[in-house]
Amino acid sequence: MPKTLNHLFCAGAIALGVLGCGESKPVVAESEGKIETPVKQPTIANRKVPPKRVTNRPANRDGVVFIAEYHHIRKGKSTMERAPNLLRRDLERLYKLGFRPINVKEFLAGRFELPPGASPVVLTFDDANPSQVRFDAEGKLDPECGLGILEEFSKSHPDFPPKATFFVLPELWGQPADRAKKIEMIKAWGGEVANHTVTHPNLGRLTDQRVKEEIAGSFKLLEPFGGNPELLALPLGISPKNKSLLKSFELQGKNYNLDAVFLVGANPAPPPTSAKFDRYRIPRIQACEGPFGLDDWLDKLETGQVKPYVAP
């Protein structure tokens, strides 16, 4: 082959080899003297998909909030007792009806971080009896106690965390050596440990001095654990004669301030944005059967007799 043709053939082969390479190479922009990288186009996989609505209920920021109240998690006929299987049933029903848990602080702040169509529920436990938070012989959470049931439910329902608020007495569920561990577990799951006084008295029968001592005693109990003694559930749902003590007072040179006060029953609470909301008289719903119990209010929701808060 003549030299000229040979040179042309080789040059063409080299050019084809470069053009035929499967690798993506930066392109030199001679006019600007810089390297340009092709812009990556969006794909279907990385486009944001709107979250699916939990229920078909329309958004309702003015709706009421369910605050459920539990005591003993055991079999019994009292309104203060809820069998473990009934607590599980409550959780299943709440979940199917689109409820998702928030804590008291989130409720007070109106910070309802919920999926569209969901409604908030605040789960509260009073008195700190052992059936609520109990460890077994191996130091693990008993699956039959209240918190254990919440934890187990959350494993199969990841969008329903074991978040609850415990209004406690000094017994702190028994098992003194495990108190700190239990409180840390509750807090780690988004829960709170709050004030229920020291001796669970009828505050309406006490002097101002005794009322102060009862409330302040819980501050002294919970502050070392990083608890929330500024959140108070009234024993028996009864206020002291001097209701100003439920907001703030001074005792032995120290000032005490309460952020919210909860009653015993017997209906859903207005949202914090409502003109009817009183942070020092927040109603709850007892987790029991019968009129004005949790079962009754959920029945009313299903029949349209009550309109809950619904996230947009």
Summary of the structure (lengths in Angstrom):
residues: 312
radius of gyration: 30.0
end to end distance: 79.2
largest distance: 118.9
contacts: 903
relative contact order: 0.15
helix: 32%
strand: 19%
